[in-house]
């Protein structure tokens, strides 16, 4: 292995469930960012 025996990769990120969790977190972050951006640009 390149990084040696001390490195243990996060297994959840390799599995399909980890991909869905990561995608959900990214979508939630994007929703929060876009919600804040639209609140700042409104005139009311």
Buried (B, 14 or more C-beta within 10 A) or exposed (E): EEEEEEEEEEEEEEEEEEEEEEEEEEEEEEEEEEEEEEEEEEEE
